Amino acid sequence: MTGANSDEDAGKMFIGGVSRETTEETMKQYFEKYGAVKDCILMTDKTTGNSRGFGFVTYSNPSSVDDVMSSCPHTLDNKIIDPKKCTPRHMQQKKNYSNNQFNKTHKIFVGGLSMDASEDDVSTYFTKYGVVTEVVLVADKNDSSRPHKGMFLVF
């Protein structure tokens, strides 16, 4: 892996929970307020051309990622989005080598939650069972009055 690729990955972010109405241009415009955007990709379905609900933003200056993360929550096109710092590829490879059968992560779905339950509430509750590394909200697409159907937790 070359140094250039490592530098490129340093300013890269995953953007989840993107609205179907969001375009690559509106996503880029939104994130430009945190720094110069080198690249912006909105993932689309190859067959329909519709947004798949996530994308990637790469900043020219990696410190812009910290600015985005310190400004949470983010709303784009009337939908709360979930930006996350990408793990550089060279770190992913090291992580994969160290994740042998003794270091497996576990993912569970928690449903039937109170409408008032936040990601922090659920994460805090489940820390008694292990270190919670990720909490992902599952929106109820059929009932917009419900903020969520449940959450995925990764230990």
C-alpha positions, 0 to 999 in steps of 0.5 A: 500500500502506498503512502498516497492511498493512506493519505487519501483514506485519511480524509474519507467518510462513510455517510449513512442514512441518506435520503432517496431525494439526496443527490451527489451534488446536494450531499457535496454542497452540505459537506463543503461547509466543513472543508474542501471536498476532494470526492463525493460519491452517492451509491446508486442501484445499477438497475434503477439508478435510485440512491442506495441510501449511503455514500462517501465523502473525501476531504482534501484535509483529513482534519475536516473529518473531525469537524464533521464528527464534532458537529453531530447530529447532521440533517440533509434533505430533512433526514438525519444522516450518519457520517462515520470516519472510514478506517484506512485500507492499510488498517483494515488489512491489519485488523483482518489479520488480527481478527482470528477465531478468538476475536469475533464481533457479534451483531444483534438486533434489538426490537420492540424499543420505546419510541423515546429510546436513543442510540445512547440509551441502548448502548449504555444499557448493553455495555453490561454484556460487553463493549458496544462498538456500533449502534445502528438505528433501523428506521420504519419506512412504512410508518413515518410516525415511528422514529425506529423499528429497532437497532443493530448492536455490534459487540 
